[in-house]
């Protein structure tokens, strides 16, 4: 009987302790969740402000039109989900692209290619986009698409020795002269790849 009473007493004490701790633990748990949600909300607001600021700059500091901005805003969220890169980073890349004089559909094409290449580890969106726009501007948008410029750049990376930033620097130094001499970009790509493997 004494053992039974002692057992009940211990159980009662344990239950009381459990109930006493449950409230504070629940409070701490909910407080932690609330803080995490609040922090996420703050970061989301910051990202939105940054994105809108970049769009404002794209509209007012480049040749992009209202129609271009509407297109960018419609297509970038889906691209972000596809490649797993934050919208703010993509819009920053887009600002660099449009600042280099590539606008409209060509700008979105360049951004899509750059972001997909970045997603598989070839470099940052900004660096890849800078390389592609440099090639396009050297040979003229009327003569070269972003897709073709990117194909040749990536082919050079594949066949040459060095990372995309190093080879892009080679391109930026050679393409302006090569284009004036009417040297095909394919020959420039092959030459750079060959030189870097020596």
N, C-alpha and C positions, 0 to 999 in steps of 0.2 A: 504493500500500500504506500509505504514511504517512497519507494522507488518510483511508483506511478505518479505520486504528487510532485516529486522532484522533476520527473520527465515533463509533466505538464507545465511546471513552472519555467523550465528551460525553453520549452517550445513557445510559451507565451512571451518570454523575454526576447527570443529570436524574432518572433513575428512583430513585436513592438519596434525592435531595432530596424527591421526591414522596412516597416512603414515609415519610421522616422527618417530613414535615409532616402526613401523613394522620392519624396517631394523635392529635396535639394538636387538629387541626381536628375530628375526630370527637368527641373528648372535649368540646370547647367546644360543639359542636352539641348533643350529648346533654345536656350540663349546662344549656344554655339551654332546651331542651325540658323538662327536669326541673324547672327553676325556674318556668317558665310554668305547668306542671301543678300544682306546689306552690302557687303564688299563686292559681290558679283554685280549688284545693281550699280554701284559706283563705277566699277570698271566698264560696264556696258555703256554708261552715260559718257564716260571719258572717250571711249572708242567712237561713239556716235558723233561726238563733238569734233573729234579729229577727222573723221571721214567727211563730215559736212564742210569743214574748213578746207580740206583738200579739194573737194568738188568746187567750192567757191574759187579757189586758186586756179583750178583747171579751166573754169569758165571765163575767168577774168584775165588770166595771164597767158593763156594759149589761144589758139584759133578754134577751139572746140565751141560748138554751138549749143543752144538749149536742147536741140534734138539729140545731140551727141551725149549730153549729160543724162538725159532721160534714158537713153539706151544703156549707158554705163551702169546707171542705178538699177536698171531692170536685169542686167545680165551678170553683174559681179556677185550677187549673193549666191547664185547657182554655181558659179565658178569656184567660189570660196568653199562651198560644201563638197564639190567634186575633188579639189586638190588638197583640202585640209589646211588651207592657209587663211589667216584672218583677213577679213575684208579691209581693215585699215592698211595692212601691208600691201594688198593688191591695189588699193586706190593710190597708195604712195608710189607704187610701180607705174601705175597709169599716169600719174602726174609727171614722172620722169620721161615717160614715152611721149606724152603730148607736148612737154616742154622741148623735146627734141624735134618737134615739127611733124610728128606722125599723129594723125587725128582720125576720128570717126571709126569706121569699120576696121581700118588698118591698125588703129590703136588697140582695139579689142582683140584683134587677131594676134598682135604682138604680145599683149598681156596674157592671153590664153596659152600661147606657146611657152612664154617665159615661166609662167606659174607651174605648168606641167613639168617642165624641165627642172625647175627648182624642187618640186615635190619628190623627184627621184634622185636628188642629191647633186645636181650639176652646178649648183651655185644659188645665190640669192635671186629673187625676182628682179630686183633693181639692177644687179650686175649683168644678168642675162639680157634683160630688156635694153640696157645701155649698149651692149655689144650688137644686138640685132638692129637697133635704130641707127647706130653708127654705120653699119654696112649699108642699110637702106639709103641713108642720106648721101653716102659716097657715090652710089650708083644710080640714085634717083628712084623715087617711089613709082614713077611711071615705068621703070625698067625692071623692078624687082619687088616681089611680094615678101611679106614678113615670113611666110612659110618657107620660101626658097632660101632666104637669107639664113634662117635658123637651120635648115637642112645642111647647108654648107658649113656653117659654124660648128655644128655637132659632128659633122663628118671629119672636120679638121681635128677636133678634140679626140675622136676615135682613132684616127690614123697617126696623129702627132704625139708628142711627148710634152706633158704639161697640163695644168688645169685650165678651165675655161677662162678665168681672168687673165692668165698669162697669154693664152692664145688670142684672146680678144684684144689685148694690148698690141699684139703683132698685127692684127687686122686693122686696128685704128691707125697704125702708123703707115700701113702700106696701101689700103684701099683708096684713099683720096688721090694718090699719085697713079695707081693702077687704073682707076676709072677714067682719069684724064688721058691716059695713054691707050684707052680702049682695050685693056687686058681683061679677058673674061674672068669673072669672079671664081669660076671653077679652077682656073689655072692658079689664081692667088691662093686658094684653099690648099691645093695640092703642093704648092711651093712651100707654104708655111709649115704644113705637116712634115714635109721632107726635111726642111731645115732644122726643125725641133728634134728630129730623131738622130741627128748627126752627133 
